[in-house]
């Protein structure tokens, strides 16, 4: 029994240490970003594994693409249907073309004082875009067939 445990620890030592470090970062930051990040990485690793049968892969494909489409709709709806907040100057100057192109001041939208639902505030900030990109990547990964390999 101990040999199996030692093999497991040797095989996954880096992942275990990374997971513990990310959870401690979450505790210190009082957020869940790093825990969600590691769980998303483990989910993608699960999707890439060969242990998923085709029926489960098909169900996951439908679920992920449905979440992606719903996220797309909610991003569009929250950004174009709800009122906009006041634009606040961040103090940064943003230049295009590696600093050679036109430069402009950077502003962010203040959603704190808006009288809109919290889910709409989430989608108006960068959280909705991050969720959208994550679901897009997960959808591409789950759609990949077992025999699809990139050849040189």
Residue pairs with C-beta under 8 A, 6 or more apart in sequence:
9 16
18 38
19 38
22 34
22 35
22 37
22 38
23 34
23 35
23 38
25 34
26 32
26 33
26 34
26 35
40 134
40 138
43 138
44 137
44 138
44 141
46 52
47 60
47 138
47 141
47 142
48 141
48 144
50 146
52 60
57 142
60 142
61 139
61 142
61 143
64 135
64 138
64 139
64 142
65 139
67 135
68 132
68 135
68 136
68 139
71 128
71 131
71 132
71 135
72 132
74 119
74 123
74 128
75 123
75 128
75 129
75 132
77 123
78 116
78 119
78 120
78 123
78 124
78 128
79 123
79 124
82 114
82 116
82 120
82 124
83 114
83 116
84 109
85 109
85 110
85 111
85 112
85 113
85 114
85 124
86 109
86 110
86 113
87 107
87 108
87 109
87 110
88 107
88 108
88 109
88 110
89 105
89 106
89 107
90 105
90 106
90 107
90 108
91 106
92 105
92 106
93 103
93 104
93 105
93 106
94 103
94 104
94 105
94 106
95 101
95 102
95 103
96 102
96 103
109 124
111 121
111 124
111 125
114 121
116 124
122 128
